[in-house]
Amino acid sequence: MALPAALSGRLKLPAIAAPMFLTSGPDLVVEVCRSGLIGTFPALNRRTTAAFSGWLDEIEGRLAAFPGAAPYGVNLIVHRSNPRLRDDLDVVVRRKVPLVITSLGAVSDVVEAVHSYGGLVFHDVISRRHAEKAAAAGVDGIIAVAAGAGGHAGTLSPFALVDEIRSVFSGTIVLSGAMSTGAHIAGARAMGADLAYLGTRFLATREAMASEAYKAMVVGAAAADILYTPNISGVHANFLKPSLVAAGLDPDHLPPHRELDMQNEARAWKTVWSAGHGVGSIQDVPAAADLCARLIREYREALEGLCGDTDRGASGP
């Protein structure tokens, strides 16, 4: 398991609750971290850098009551249309955020800034070419955003993407894409990923800042209800078709969208809701701590089952 020393021995499950735009906040992060998984949120989920810093105060203050908690992380959008990047990065460095997840651009300056205080940088990619750029920028981990992931996703099979990344990168690999159970996490580990990255499953929790209608739509959806399109934000992403219809849009005839602009993203995603192919595995909206306990139990059961199969041999019952 290629985990950095800062994470080794600190997790009860090799998993990250992914930072979800507009829906991840302090309540979800704290509950996930105290349960032994890495909890994360996007800096842009707060409208100002000062408010973002306030969330860090709250999260760190609440986690202080749980000395054995897993570390938390913050997602920074490294894209020229994000006017807050430098100010938010200054806060991250000053507060020594343990894990920074970068998206839409791997920039060595950001990596160096986080490394200056001993923090970790994981970067999400959808292809080998992007992985090579991230490796060159000096990141500690690469998030393989495979087919079926919620939000900005890729189209490659997880088997292909993990192997291609491993051929050019020796650090931590995190797999993202349609995982909702502990068995899925065990499968990610079996195929060579060091950590799993779950978003949609944590969207359907009590602590997520999604509306009750959004959560109900996730629970009621199947993979066929997910549409992969660039016509909402300018970058390919997965969305719930019923939310498009509810917003007055025709999923089969969406108007083209101009280039990505992070200053307008919140408007696009507020009424058009994202989710991944894993919705078909989601049947409830539990408390985040209960979900984490379930995932840990399922993961251990999956590993025990695999070990049992190995003991019996391939021809066993």
Secondary structure, 3 states (H helix, E strand, C coil): CCCCCCCCCCCCCCEEECCCCCCCCHHHHHHHHHCCCEEEEEHHHCCCHHHHHHHHHHHHHHHCCCCCCCCEEEEEECCCCCCCHHHHHHHHHHHCCCEEEEECCCCHHHHHHHHCCCCEEEEEECCHHHHHHHHHHCCCEEEEECECCCECCECCCHHHHHHHHHCCCCCEEEEECCCCCHHHHHHHHHCCCCEEEECHHHHCCCCCCCCHHHHHHHHHCCHHHEEEECCCCCCCEEEEHHHHHHCCCCCCCCCCCCCCCHHHHHHHHHHCCECCHHHHHCCCCCCHHHHHHHHHHHHHHHHHHHHHHHHHCCCCC
